[in-house]
Amino acid sequence: MALYAIADLHLSLNTDKPMDIFGENWANHDEKIKENWLENITEEDTVLIAGDISWAMRPTESEEDLKWLDSLPGKKIISKGNHDYWWSSITKLNKMFEKTKFLQNNFYSYEDYAICGTRGWPCNLGDRHTEHDKKIFDRECIRLKLSLDEAKKAGYEKLIVMLHYPPTNERFDDSEFTRIVEEYKVEKVIYGHLHGPALNRVLNGRRNDVEYVMTSSDYLNFMPKKILD
């Protein structure tokens, strides 16, 4: 049994959204993900998927993508990304599948770890940070704390956080997200969202006793990354 992570699947089985316009490496990327998944992941494993699952705009349009994902081996824990417009109520989502669960203001367990998280929001935008940005950013910080508090109340000391957006800006400045995970003594933060040239500069490794793991699918060459044995 092992814990893996991969983000930004950008599935479009029921929509016309070819990803190879973003680079040749995205050609038939769903087939690459499936092949790598089947070669490495068993039914006993768990995979964390930090957002941007499907290009669908409505819940009904996302069903084919979600069923495709659920059919792959292992348990999946999914958090929301900025393109997941199909995301409906967490209660409805968590009734859909046995092997696929959705994370929002709650947590899930993996052995003696609690898996917590939220979508996040761009950090330290400076003059570009609008009142709208501040409102969403503050809400996402609250949601992260709610998730972590639920895990703490349940007695978990070992914590892993899923974010879709990076927890810092491109300069790797501290943010409220990095302060929260340090305050709660989170062991690992997995995140995605970045693509293209942005992948040349990512937060990947230990910082202030927290391990940050970049998991955008193209950064991982569409291979789920093992983060715990």
C-alpha positions as CSV (number, residue, x, y, z in Angstrom):
1,M,0.0,0.0,0.0
2,A,1.4,3.4,-1.0
3,L,0.3,7.0,-1.4
4,Y,0.7,8.8,-4.8
5,A,-0.1,12.2,-6.1
6,I,-0.8,13.8,-9.4
7,A,-2.7,17.0,-10.3
8,D,-4.1,18.8,-13.4
9,L,-5.5,15.8,-15.3
10,H,-7.5,18.1,-17.5
11,L,-9.7,15.3,-18.8
12,S,-12.0,16.1,-21.7
13,L,-13.6,12.8,-22.7
14,N,-17.0,14.5,-23.1
15,T,-15.8,17.9,-24.3
16,D,-13.8,19.3,-27.2
17,K,-10.7,20.5,-25.4
18,P,-7.5,19.1,-27.0
19,M,-4.6,19.7,-24.7
20,D,-1.9,19.4,-27.3
21,I,-2.3,23.1,-28.1
22,F,-0.3,23.6,-24.9
23,G,2.6,21.4,-26.2
24,E,3.3,18.1,-27.9
25,N,3.8,16.4,-24.6
26,W,0.0,16.8,-24.0
27,A,-0.9,14.8,-27.1
28,N,-3.1,11.8,-25.9
29,H,-2.2,12.7,-22.3
30,D,-5.1,10.8,-20.9
31,E,-3.7,7.6,-22.4
32,K,-0.3,8.3,-20.9
33,I,-1.8,8.8,-17.5
34,K,-3.8,5.6,-17.7
35,E,-0.8,3.6,-18.9
36,N,1.4,4.9,-16.2
37,W,-1.3,4.5,-13.6
38,L,-2.0,0.8,-14.5
39,E,1.7,0.0,-14.4
40,N,2.3,1.5,-11.0
41,I,-0.8,1.7,-8.9
42,T,-2.7,-1.1,-7.3
43,E,-6.2,-1.3,-5.7
44,E,-4.5,-1.0,-2.3
45,D,-2.9,2.3,-3.1
46,T,-4.3,5.9,-2.7
47,V,-3.9,8.7,-5.1
48,L,-4.2,12.4,-4.2
49,I,-5.4,14.6,-7.1
50,A,-5.1,18.3,-6.4
51,G,-7.5,19.9,-8.8
52,D,-8.3,20.6,-12.4
53,I,-9.7,17.1,-13.0
54,S,-12.1,17.9,-15.9
55,W,-12.7,20.6,-18.4
56,A,-16.5,20.0,-18.1
57,M,-18.6,23.0,-17.2
58,R,-21.6,21.2,-15.6
59,P,-21.9,18.2,-13.3
60,T,-23.6,16.0,-16.0
61,E,-20.7,16.8,-18.5
62,S,-18.1,15.7,-16.0
63,E,-19.6,12.2,-15.3
64,E,-17.6,10.5,-18.1
65,D,-14.3,11.9,-16.9
66,L,-15.1,11.0,-13.3
67,K,-16.1,7.5,-14.2
68,W,-13.0,7.1,-16.2
69,L,-10.9,8.2,-13.2
70,D,-12.9,6.1,-10.7
71,S,-12.3,2.9,-12.9
72,L,-8.6,3.1,-12.4
73,P,-7.0,1.1,-9.6
74,G,-6.9,2.5,-6.0
75,K,-8.7,5.0,-3.9
76,K,-8.7,8.6,-5.1
77,I,-9.0,11.8,-3.0
78,I,-9.8,14.8,-5.1
79,S,-9.6,18.5,-4.2
80,K,-11.0,21.4,-6.4
81,G,-9.0,23.3,-9.0
82,N,-9.7,26.6,-10.7
83,H,-11.1,24.9,-13.8
84,D,-13.4,22.5,-12.0
85,Y,-16.6,24.4,-12.8
86,W,-18.5,21.1,-12.7
87,W,-17.9,20.8,-8.9
88,S,-21.3,20.6,-7.2
89,S,-22.2,20.1,-3.5
90,I,-19.7,18.0,-1.6
91,T,-22.5,15.8,-0.3
92,K,-23.7,14.9,-3.9
93,L,-20.1,14.3,-5.1
94,N,-19.3,12.0,-2.2
95,K,-22.3,9.9,-3.0
96,M,-21.2,9.2,-6.5
97,F,-18.4,6.6,-6.0
98,E,-17.0,4.2,-3.5
99,K,-13.3,4.6,-4.5
100,T,-13.3,8.3,-5.3
101,K,-13.8,10.9,-2.5
102,F,-13.9,14.7,-2.6
103,L,-12.2,17.1,-0.2
104,Q,-13.8,20.3,1.0
105,N,-13.8,21.5,4.6
106,N,-13.2,17.9,5.7
107,F,-10.3,15.4,5.8
108,Y,-9.6,11.8,4.9
109,S,-7.3,9.3,6.5
110,Y,-4.4,7.4,5.0
111,E,-3.0,5.0,7.6
112,D,-1.9,7.4,10.5
113,Y,-2.0,10.5,8.3
114,A,-4.9,12.9,7.8
115,I,-5.3,14.3,4.2
116,C,-6.5,17.9,4.4
117,G,-6.7,20.8,2.0
118,T,-8.6,23.3,-0.1
119,R,-8.2,24.9,-3.6
120,G,-6.1,27.9,-2.5
121,W,-5.7,31.1,-4.4
122,P,-2.8,33.1,-6.0
123,C,-0.5,34.5,-3.3
124,N,1.1,38.0,-2.9
125,L,-0.3,39.6,-6.0
126,G,0.7,43.1,-4.9
127,D,-1.0,45.8,-6.9
128,R,-2.9,43.1,-8.8
129,H,-4.6,41.8,-5.6
130,T,-8.1,43.1,-5.8
131,E,-10.8,43.1,-3.2
132,H,-12.3,40.1,-5.0
133,D,-9.0,38.3,-4.7
134,K,-8.7,39.2,-1.0
135,K,-12.2,37.8,-0.3
136,I,-11.5,34.5,-2.0
137,F,-8.0,34.2,-0.6
138,D,-9.3,34.8,3.0
139,R,-12.1,32.2,2.4
140,E,-9.6,29.6,1.2
141,C,-7.4,30.2,4.3
142,I,-10.5,29.6,6.5
143,R,-11.3,26.4,4.6
144,L,-7.8,25.1,5.0
145,K,-8.0,25.7,8.8
146,L,-11.4,24.0,9.0
147,S,-10.0,21.0,7.3
148,L,-6.9,20.9,9.5
149,D,-9.0,21.5,12.7
150,E,-11.3,18.6,11.8
151,A,-8.2,16.3,11.6
152,K,-6.8,17.6,14.8
153,K,-10.1,17.1,16.6
154,A,-10.1,13.5,15.4
155,G,-6.6,13.0,17.0
156,Y,-4.4,13.1,13.9
157,E,-0.9,14.5,14.4
158,K,0.5,13.6,11.0
159,L,-0.9,15.9,8.3
160,I,-0.7,16.2,4.5
161,V,-2.2,19.2,2.7
162,M,-3.6,19.3,-0.8
163,L,-3.7,22.7,-2.6
164,H,-4.3,23.4,-6.2
165,Y,-2.6,26.7,-6.4
166,P,1.0,27.1,-5.3
167,P,1.3,28.2,-1.6
168,T,3.7,31.0,-2.6
169,N,4.3,33.4,-5.5
170,E,7.0,33.1,-8.1
171,R,9.5,34.6,-5.7
172,F,8.7,32.0,-3.1
173,D,7.7,34.6,-0.5
174,D,5.9,33.5,2.6
175,S,2.1,33.6,2.5
176,E,-0.7,32.9,4.8
177,F,-0.8,29.4,3.4
178,T,2.8,28.7,4.3
179,R,2.2,30.2,7.7
180,I,-0.8,28.0,8.3
181,V,0.9,24.7,7.3
182,E,3.9,25.6,9.5
183,E,1.7,26.5,12.4
184,Y,-0.1,23.1,12.2
185,K,3.2,21.3,11.6
186,V,2.0,19.8,8.3
187,E,4.5,17.3,6.9
188,K,3.8,17.6,3.2
189,V,2.0,20.0,0.9
190,I,1.2,18.8,-2.6
191,Y,0.0,21.3,-5.2
192,G,-0.2,21.8,-9.0
193,H,-1.7,24.4,-11.3
194,L,1.5,25.5,-13.0
195,H,2.3,24.6,-16.6
196,G,4.6,25.6,-19.4
197,P,7.5,28.0,-18.6
198,A,6.3,28.3,-15.0
199,L,7.5,24.8,-14.4
200,N,11.1,26.0,-14.7
201,R,10.7,27.6,-11.2
202,V,8.7,25.7,-8.7
203,L,8.8,25.2,-4.9
204,N,9.8,21.5,-4.7
205,G,11.5,20.2,-1.6
206,R,11.8,21.1,2.1
207,R,11.3,24.6,3.5
208,N,10.9,25.3,7.2
209,D,10.3,21.7,8.1
210,V,7.6,21.3,5.4
211,E,8.1,19.2,2.3
212,Y,6.5,20.8,-0.8
213,V,5.7,18.5,-3.7
214,M,4.9,19.9,-7.2
215,T,2.4,17.5,-8.9
216,S,1.1,19.0,-12.1
217,S,0.8,16.1,-14.5
218,D,3.0,17.6,-17.2
219,Y,5.7,18.3,-14.6
220,L,5.6,14.6,-13.6
221,N,5.5,13.5,-17.3
222,F,2.0,12.2,-16.5
223,M,3.4,9.7,-14.0
224,P,1.8,9.7,-10.5
225,K,4.4,10.4,-7.9
226,K,4.9,8.2,-4.9
227,I,5.0,10.4,-1.8
228,L,4.7,7.7,0.9
229,D,5.4,3.9,0.9
